[in-house]
């Protein structure tokens, strides 16, 4: 099993805001094309360490960023 997660967003602006927020909190993230097995309106997704999922989701929720979905990569 892979130890990466991915968050899909509806807009590029939301991706950029989320990246800035997460990096500012010291969470390692990477911008990637959305994996083919998941759908997305946006051409960019955020990849993160799955072990950080709870912290990532808490920060995203507190910042009122709208996201499409969260998936564990396999």
C-alpha positions as CSV (number, residue, x, y, z in Angstrom):
1,X,0.0,0.0,0.0
2,X,1.2,3.5,-0.9
3,X,1.7,6.1,1.8
4,X,0.5,9.0,-0.3
5,X,-2.8,10.8,-0.4
6,X,-4.3,13.2,-3.0
7,X,-6.8,16.0,-2.6
8,X,-8.8,17.0,-5.7
9,X,-10.2,20.6,-5.9
10,X,-12.8,22.2,-8.1
11,X,-10.5,25.2,-9.0
12,X,-6.9,26.0,-9.5
13,X,-7.2,28.9,-7.1
14,X,-8.3,26.6,-4.3
15,X,-5.3,24.3,-5.1
16,X,-2.9,27.2,-4.8
17,X,-4.4,28.5,-1.6
18,X,-4.3,25.0,-0.1
19,X,-0.7,24.5,-1.1
20,X,0.3,27.8,0.5
21,X,-1.6,27.0,3.7
22,X,-0.1,23.5,4.0
23,X,3.4,24.4,3.2
24,X,3.1,27.3,5.7
25,X,2.3,24.8,8.4
26,X,5.3,22.6,7.5
27,X,3.4,19.9,5.7
28,X,5.2,18.4,2.7
29,X,3.0,18.6,-0.4
30,X,3.5,18.3,-4.1
31,X,1.3,19.6,-7.0
32,X,0.5,16.8,-9.4
33,X,-1.9,16.1,-12.3
34,X,-5.0,14.4,-10.9
35,X,-4.7,10.6,-11.1
36,X,-6.8,9.2,-14.0
37,X,-8.8,6.9,-11.8
38,X,-10.3,10.0,-10.0
39,X,-12.3,12.7,-11.7
40,X,-11.6,16.4,-11.2
41,X,-12.7,19.7,-12.7
42,X,-9.3,21.1,-12.1
43,X,-6.0,20.0,-13.8
44,X,-4.0,20.1,-10.6
45,X,-4.2,18.1,-7.4
46,X,-2.2,18.1,-4.1
47,X,-0.3,15.0,-3.1
48,X,0.6,14.6,0.6
49,X,1.9,12.0,3.0
50,X,-1.1,9.8,4.1
51,X,0.2,9.9,7.7
52,X,-0.6,13.7,7.7
53,X,-4.2,13.2,6.5
54,X,-5.9,14.2,9.7
55,X,-3.8,17.4,10.0
56,X,-4.2,18.2,6.4
57,X,-8.0,17.8,6.5
58,X,-8.3,19.8,9.7
59,X,-6.4,22.7,8.2
60,X,-8.4,22.6,4.9
61,X,-11.7,22.5,6.9
62,X,-10.7,25.4,9.2
63,X,-9.7,27.5,6.2
64,X,-13.1,26.9,4.5
65,X,-11.4,25.7,1.3
66,X,-13.8,23.8,-0.9
67,X,-12.4,20.5,-2.2
68,X,-13.8,17.8,-4.4
69,X,-12.4,14.6,-2.7
70,X,-9.6,13.0,-0.8
71,X,-8.1,9.6,-1.8
72,X,-5.3,7.3,-0.7
73,X,-3.1,6.4,-3.6
74,X,-2.8,2.7,-4.4
